[in-house]
Every structure is written in C-alpha cells, then in structure tokens.
Amino acid sequence: MDLKKHILNVKDFPIDGIDFKDVTPLLNDADAFAYVIDEMAKFVIECGANVVVAPEARGFLFASAVAYKSHTRFVLVRKPGKLPREVIDIEYTLEYGTNHQQMHKGDIKPDDKVVIIDDVLATGGTIEAIVKLVEMQDGKVEGVSFLIDLPALHDENLLQEYKVQKLVKY
C-alpha cells in the first residue's frame, strides 16, 4: 500500500521551515490505518516482544492498537507532570536545548522484551531517551518501529544495533 497517499505535507507548521507530516488522513482511512497496525504488529511479534512502549502523543495512536493486535502490554512515555505515580525521568538534548521524558517506575520489568513505536523518526533524540528509560529498568529493546522516517535529519547509523521498521521514507 502506498502510505504516502494518506500522509499530507503541511509547510511551515508548527513554525516556519518545518515540513510537518500530517497522519490524520491515514487515521481517517480504515484500510490504511489497519494496514499500518497489521504491519507494526507483525514486527512486534517477529521481535518476540512482550511490551510495546510509545511516546505521546502520536506514538500513542499507533502503539495502543499495535499492543492490542499483538497481545502485548503497552507502556506510556510522557512529558513531565503527566504521569500520576512515581516516575523514572531522563533529560535529553534537542537541537536547541533540552527536554525530559518520563515513564512510570516499574512499568518495565527486568528482562522485558520491548519494541518502541513512534510515528516519525526525525533526529532520533526522543527514541534514544526512551531506549535509556527501558534499559534503566533492565528491559531489553528488541526493535523500534516508525510509520515515517526522515533520513535527512539523522545519522544513517542511528539505531543500527536494533531491528528497525520504517514503513515510509521521505
């Protein structure tokens, strides 16, 4: 399936110079959405994962359905102040500053096999932070799955130590 037909490019959003990938048309097409979920779920199963981890917000849209389809647990990664229980926090560097990602302490169990799911791979900073959150709880990242890859924005060797699924490249 040509998923690019279901992803719109929105110029200068949310700021000038950004070419935003709008996945809402894909979500509004039952066949395209089912295709993405099926492909990601196959990847999760092939990786032997028992946990799917995803960052807010658009990662949640795909990961919760993939967790259901692959019959795995789903663990949320959120920005500070969004999770109600004790969290593990990691600070990571962005192009212009820093940010934080958090996960509930204990949501990843020692020896859990994890696949991280997100909508877009851009610079990779968010995913690298999530890998560290998983490893801080003695989980093992078995794979990483993305709907969209923007290879011009990251090193080609990024995530080379993991199985990586990229459904669309721009």
N, C-alpha and C positions, 0 to 999 in steps of 0.2 A: 504494500500500500504506500502511496506517495503522501507521506505525512506533511510535507511542506505545503500541500494544498490546503491544509487545515490550520496552518500557523501563519498569522499575519505579522508583517514587519511594520512597526509604528515608529516613525522617525521622531527624534528629539523628545523621547519620553523615557523617564520622567524629567530628564534635563536635556538641554541642547547637546548634541553629539552622540547621544545614546540611541542605538537602533534596537528597540525593545521587541522581544518575541512574544506576541500575544497568543496564548494557547486556548483562549476561551472558545474560538471556533471549533477546535478539536474536541473540547469538552461538550460542545453542543451537537456533535455528530456521534450518535450512538455507536456506529460501526468503527469509526476511527478511534474513539475512546476505548472500546472493547479490544481492538487490535493492540493498542499500546499496553493496556493492562495485561492481556494474554502474553505478550512478548516479555514484559518485565517479570511476570510470574514464572514463566518458563526459566528465565535466567536465575531467579531466586532458587528455584528447585534444583537446577543444574549445579548451583554453587553449594548445595547442601545446607543452606541457611535455615535457622530456626527463628531468626529475628530480622525484621525489616526496620531500619532507622531512617528518619527523614527530618529535614529542617522545615520550619514554617516558611512561607505559607503555601506556596505552590507545590512543594515537595509532598505536603500532606494529601493534596488532591489525588496524587497517583499512588502513594505508598499505602494508604489505608485500604484502597481497593486491591492492591497487589498482595498485601498481607492477608486479606480475606480469601483471595483466589488461591494463594499458595499455602494457606492454613498455617501461617506463622504469626508470631507476636509482632506488635507494632509499637515502637518506642519513639516518642516525640523529642525533637531538639528545638529549643525555643530561645528567644532573646530574653535577657534578664527581666525578672519581675513577672513572668508569665506562668511559671510552674509553682504550684502551691506547697509542695513538700521540699525537703532538703535536696539540694542540687549539687552537681559537680559542674564547675564553671571553668571555661577556658577562654583566655584572651588571645586573639589572633590579629595579624596585621593585614590591613587593607592597603590599597594603593595610596590613599590619603588618610591615614590614621589607623585606629584600631577598633575592634568590635568584640563582642562576647557571644558565646553560645553556651547553653546550659541543658543538662539532662538530669532527670530525677536520679538521685543516688539509689543504686540497687536495681534499676530497671534492666541493666545488662548484668547477667550472671557470669561468673567465671566459666570460661570455655564456651560461651555462646558463640554461634557462628552467624555472622552479621552480613547483610547486604544493605548498603546505603543507597537510597533512592532520592534523586532530585530532578527538577525539571530542566535546569540548564547548568552546564559546566562552562564557566567563564574563566576567571583567573585561578580557581581552584582553592582559594583560601578557606572558604566555608567547609568544603569537603575535607581538607586536611585537618581542620579543627575538629570535625566530627570523628574522624579516624582516631584522633588523640583521645577524645571523650570515651570512645568504645574501648580503647586499649587501657585507659586509666582504670577501667573496671574489669580488666582481664578478659575482655571479649576479643574475638578474632574476626577481623574484616576479611570476608571471603570474596567479596565483589562490590562493585559500585555500578549503578545503573543511572543513565541520564536519558531523558527524552531528546534533549538538544545539546550538541557540542559546538562551541565557538572556538575552534582550534587556534585562531589568530590571537586569542587573548591569553593563552597559557603555553607553557613549555611542552613540547611534544612528548617528553618522557614523564610528564606528570602522571602519577598513579600507576606507573609501569609494573609495580610489584603486586598489583591486584588484577583480577579478572575485571574487565570493564566493558560495559554495554553502552553503546551510543546509538540511538535509533535514528537521529537526524544530524547531519553536519552542515554547517554554513561556512 
